Amino acid sequence: MPVPQNPTIKITFNGLLVSAFNQANQLYEIGVLKAKDHVLRINHITKNAAGEEHKHPEIADEIQSGDIRIEIPERNSREGVSRFYGPEGSSDPDDFRWIVDIEELHKERRPTGLPLKDGFPQQSIFVRQGLFYTAERIPVSLIRPDKTKQEVMIASPVGCNLYLNEDEKFVLSYGLGGKKLEIIAEAGTTHEITILNTPRTYPAEKSHGGKHDQANHFHFFYDLAIDVSERERFDIRRSKKQSKIFMQSRSRNEITLPSMSYAVFLAAEAKETRRSRRDFLYVASAALCVSAVNKTLASGSSLFGITVSDPSSSEASTRTLFAGGPNRPCGPILMGRRTTGLTVNAPNTLQD
């Protein structure tokens, strides 16, 4: 069963963000990394039932300090956050577990979890309600401390859907002055909110590349948040192999599914993590179909839930099969073994 459609509020999180669940208070806490050249900002688009869009002014200067709280106030005493999990053993692209769980990566040497650096986080985002899931996935190379590599898929960005009743109120509080973005739910209207902690040049007409590419970003999680030695560190870089395989290859109105040979390559790589095994099954299914029909998908057609871009779309030349669009930075990471969030001053969802 997929993530329920037609949310009132659809929030996506991307960039240098470290997250953890607070089970006692039933909330999701996201710590903001204060990295050089990175800026936290909020974008908001309203879409009504007629298909009209309204882009609101970006919120940036007011949120460089002070915590952010996201909530449906009327539900604070009875409802917290949840996570979407697909069927066990499946490769459901919406499954929350595509997120990079940094404590899972380090579990052999640090089975009880990872310590945070003193003073982190200086700023947090507290989410009191919502269904968390993988909004999109990107192919990356996971580099272990011993420098061996593995091609995997990860969540980027992470999504959170909130489903409100008509006339129910959503509140996003921010800034030291207690400013608020308040939304009253209306039938047929969706609000898309994007929370980014990315370089000043992202997003832009030019892709998120060059010195700001995610290949140079993963170390910030260790430099600013996770307290482990350099010899224990993992790295995540944009996957050159998968980007080439999945890239739209022939023209602006065609997209080619991965080849059987690449599915075999993934099978060889899929020995150590469940995520890789799931990814192999997903790709192998597509490859078997390709070997049977031996054709490419024309614009507008669909297979396995993937619809090919219209040739007139400006995104067509950069769309890939799994990435779903232009290059993006590495998404937020999870500290999956922490059950108390990141800070001791988290609001109590079930009491206030």
C-alpha positions in Angstrom: 0.0 0.0 0.0 1.6 3.3 -1.1 1.8 6.6 0.9 -1.8 8.1 1.0 -2.3 10.7 -1.7 -3.6 14.2 -1.6 -2.1 15.5 1.6 -3.1 19.0 2.9 0.5 19.8 3.7 3.5 18.1 1.9 6.8 18.9 3.5 10.2 17.9 2.0 13.5 18.1 3.9 16.9 18.2 2.1 20.5 19.1 2.7 22.6 19.0 5.8 20.1 17.9 8.4 20.6 15.2 11.1 17.4 13.6 12.5 16.2 11.3 15.3 12.9 10.2 16.7 11.9 11.0 20.2 9.7 8.0 21.1 8.5 9.3 24.5 7.2 12.6 23.1 6.3 11.1 19.7 8.0 13.7 17.6 10.7 13.9 15.0 13.7 16.2 15.7 16.0 17.5 13.0 19.3 19.2 13.8 20.5 21.9 11.4 24.2 21.8 10.6 25.8 25.2 10.5 28.1 24.6 7.6 30.0 27.2 5.6 28.2 28.6 2.6 25.0 26.8 3.6 21.7 28.6 4.3 18.6 27.3 5.9 15.4 28.4 4.1 11.8 27.6 3.6 9.9 27.7 0.3 6.1 27.5 0.1 3.8 26.8 -2.9 0.0 26.7 -2.7 -1.9 24.6 -5.3 -5.7 24.8 -5.4 -8.3 22.5 -6.9 -8.3 24.3 -10.2 -4.5 23.5 -10.7 -3.4 27.1 -10.0 -0.2 27.7 -8.2 0.9 30.5 -5.9 4.5 30.8 -4.9 5.0 32.6 -1.6 8.1 34.6 -0.7 11.0 32.5 0.6 11.7 32.5 4.3 15.4 32.7 5.0 16.8 35.6 7.1 14.3 35.1 9.9 15.2 31.4 10.5 19.0 31.5 10.8 18.6 31.2 14.5 15.9 29.9 16.8 14.1 26.6 16.6 11.3 25.7 14.1 8.2 23.9 15.2 5.7 22.2 12.9 2.4 21.1 14.3 -1.4 20.7 14.1 -2.1 22.3 17.5 -5.4 20.6 18.1 -3.8 17.2 17.9 -0.8 17.8 20.2 -2.3 15.9 23.1 -3.3 12.8 21.1 -1.2 12.3 17.9 2.5 12.2 17.1 4.6 11.3 14.0 4.7 8.1 12.1 6.9 6.4 9.5 5.9 4.7 6.2 7.2 1.2 5.7 6.5 -0.9 2.6 5.9 -4.6 2.7 8.8 -6.5 4.3 11.3 -7.6 1.7 9.9 -5.2 -1.0 11.7 -2.4 -2.7 8.9 0.1 -2.1 10.4 3.5 -3.2 8.4 5.4 -0.6 9.7 3.3 2.3 11.2 5.6 5.0 14.2 3.2 5.4 15.9 4.4 2.3 17.2 7.3 4.5 20.9 7.0 5.4 20.9 5.7 9.0 24.4 6.6 10.1 24.2 4.6 13.2 23.4 1.5 11.2 26.5 2.1 9.1 28.6 2.2 12.3 26.9 -0.6 14.2 29.8 -3.1 14.1 32.2 -0.8 16.0 29.5 1.2 17.9 26.5 -1.1 18.5 25.0 1.3 21.1 25.0 4.3 18.8 27.1 7.4 18.1 27.9 10.4 20.2 27.1 13.9 19.1 29.6 16.7 19.2 29.4 19.2 22.1 27.0 22.0 21.3 25.1 20.2 18.5 22.5 21.0 17.5 22.5 24.8 17.9 19.2 24.8 16.0 16.4 22.2 15.7 13.3 21.6 13.7 10.6 19.8 15.8 7.9 18.0 13.9 4.9 17.0 16.0 2.7 15.3 13.5 3.0 13.8 10.0 3.8 10.7 8.0 7.5 10.4 7.1 8.6 8.6 3.9 11.1 8.7 1.1 10.0 11.5 -1.3 12.6 10.5 -4.0 15.8 8.4 -4.2 19.1 9.0 -5.8 21.9 6.6 -6.7 25.2 7.0 -4.7 28.4 5.3 -4.0 28.8 4.3 -0.4 32.5 4.4 0.6 33.5 2.5 3.7 36.3 3.3 6.0 38.5 0.7 4.3 37.8 2.5 1.0 35.7 -0.3 -0.5 32.6 1.0 -2.5 29.1 -0.1 -2.9 26.4 1.3 -5.2 23.2 2.0 -3.3 20.1 4.1 -3.4 19.3 6.6 -0.7 16.4 9.0 0.2 16.8 12.5 -1.1 14.7 14.3 -0.2 12.7 13.0 2.8 9.0 13.8 2.8 6.4 14.3 5.5 2.7 14.4 4.7 0.0 15.9 7.0 -3.7 15.2 6.3 -5.9 17.9 7.9 -9.7 18.1 8.1 -11.3 21.1 6.5 -10.9 24.2 8.6 -8.2 22.6 10.8 -5.1 24.7 11.4 -1.5 23.9 10.6 1.2 26.1 12.3 4.9 26.4 11.4 6.6 28.6 14.1 10.1 30.1 13.4 12.5 32.8 14.4 13.5 34.3 17.7 10.5 36.7 17.4 8.0 33.8 17.4 6.8 34.3 13.8 4.3 31.9 12.4 3.1 30.5 9.1 -0.5 29.5 9.7 -2.6 27.5 7.2 -6.3 26.7 7.5 -7.1 23.6 5.5 -9.4 24.0 2.5 -10.8 21.2 0.4 -8.8 20.6 -2.8 -5.9 22.8 -1.7 -2.4 21.5 -1.1 0.5 23.4 0.4 4.0 22.2 -0.6 6.7 23.3 1.8 10.4 22.7 1.2 12.9 23.1 4.0 16.5 23.2 2.7 19.9 23.5 4.3 22.0 23.7 1.2 24.6 26.0 -0.5 23.6 29.5 -1.5 23.7 28.4 -5.1 21.1 25.6 -4.7 18.6 25.3 -6.2 19.4 27.4 -9.2 19.2 27.1 -13.0 22.7 25.6 -12.9 22.7 22.2 -11.3 23.9 21.6 -7.8 27.4 20.7 -8.9 31.0 21.8 -8.9 32.5 22.6 -5.5 29.0 22.4 -4.0 28.4 18.9 -5.2 27.3 16.3 -2.7 30.6 14.5 -3.2 32.1 17.1 -1.0 29.3 17.3 1.5 29.0 14.1 3.6 32.0 14.9 5.7 30.1 17.9 7.2 28.0 15.4 9.2 31.1 14.2 10.9 32.8 17.6 11.1 29.9 19.3 12.7 27.6 16.7 14.3 28.8 13.1 14.7 31.8 12.6 17.0 33.9 9.8 15.6 37.5 9.5 14.5 38.5 10.0 10.8 39.5 6.4 10.4 35.9 5.3 11.2 34.2 7.6 8.8 32.1 6.6 5.8 31.5 8.7 2.8 28.7 9.1 0.2 29.4 10.4 -3.2 27.3 10.8 -6.4 27.3 7.5 -8.2 29.1 7.8 -11.6 28.2 4.3 -12.7 24.5 4.5 -11.9 24.2 8.0 -13.2 25.5 6.9 -16.6 23.3 3.8 -16.6 20.1 5.5 -15.6 20.7 8.7 -17.6 18.3 9.5 -20.4 20.5 8.4 -23.3 19.1 8.8 -26.7 17.0 11.9 -27.0 14.9 14.4 -25.0 11.7 12.3 -25.4 13.0 8.8 -24.6 14.3 7.1 -21.5 16.0 3.7 -21.4 15.5 1.2 -18.7 18.7 -0.4 -17.2 20.3 -3.3 -19.0 20.3 -6.9 -17.8 24.1 -6.8 -17.5 23.8 -3.9 -15.0 21.2 -5.9 -13.0 23.8 -8.7 -12.8 26.4 -6.2 -11.6 24.0 -5.0 -8.9 23.5 -8.7 -7.8 27.2 -9.0 -7.2 27.2 -5.8 -5.2 24.1 -6.7 -3.2 25.8 -9.0 -0.6 25.9 -6.9 2.5 22.9 -4.7 3.0 19.2 -5.2 2.7 18.8 -1.9 0.9 21.1 -3.1 -1.9 19.2 -6.4 -2.2 15.9 -4.5 -2.5 17.4 -2.2 -5.1 18.7 -5.2 -7.0 15.2 -6.7 -7.1 13.7 -3.4 -8.3 16.3 -3.0 -11.1 16.3 -6.7 -12.1 12.5 -6.6 -12.6 12.9 -3.6 -14.9 15.7 -5.3 -16.7 13.7 -8.5 -17.3 11.0 -6.5 -18.9 13.5 -4.7 -21.1 15.0 -8.0 -22.3 11.5 -9.3 -23.2 10.2 -6.3 -25.1 13.6 -4.7 -26.2 12.3 -1.2 -26.5 12.5 2.2 -24.9 9.6 4.1 -23.4 8.2 7.0 -25.4 7.3 10.3 -23.7 4.1 10.0 -21.6 4.2 6.2 -21.2 4.5 4.5 -17.9 6.1 1.4 -16.5 6.4 0.3 -12.8 4.7 3.6 -11.9 7.4 5.7 -13.7 6.0 8.2 -16.2 8.4 9.5 -18.7 8.8 13.3 -19.1 7.0 15.2 -21.7 9.5 16.3 -24.4 8.5 19.9 -23.9 9.5 19.8 -20.3 12.6 21.7 -19.3 13.5 18.8 -17.0 13.5 16.2 -19.7 17.2 16.5 -20.6 18.3 15.8 -17.0 15.7 13.3 -15.8 16.9 9.8 -14.8 14.9 6.7 -14.2 15.3 6.6 -10.4 16.6 10.1 -9.5 13.5 11.7 -10.9 15.0 15.0 -11.9 18.0 17.4 -11.6 21.0 16.6 -9.4 20.2 17.1 -5.7 22.4 17.1 -2.6 22.6 14.2 -0.2 19.4 14.2 1.9 19.0 14.3 5.7 20.5 11.4 7.7 19.0 9.5 10.6 20.4 8.5 13.9 18.2 5.4 14.1 19.4 4.1 17.5 18.6 7.3 19.3 15.1 7.1 20.8 15.2 10.4 22.8 15.8 12.8 19.9 18.9 15.1 19.8 18.2 17.5 22.6 16.9 17.5 26.1 14.6 20.5 25.7 12.3 18.9 23.1 8.6 19.9 23.5 6.3 17.2 24.9 3.8 16.4 22.1 1.4 14.5 24.3 1.1 17.1 27.0 1.3 20.6 25.6 
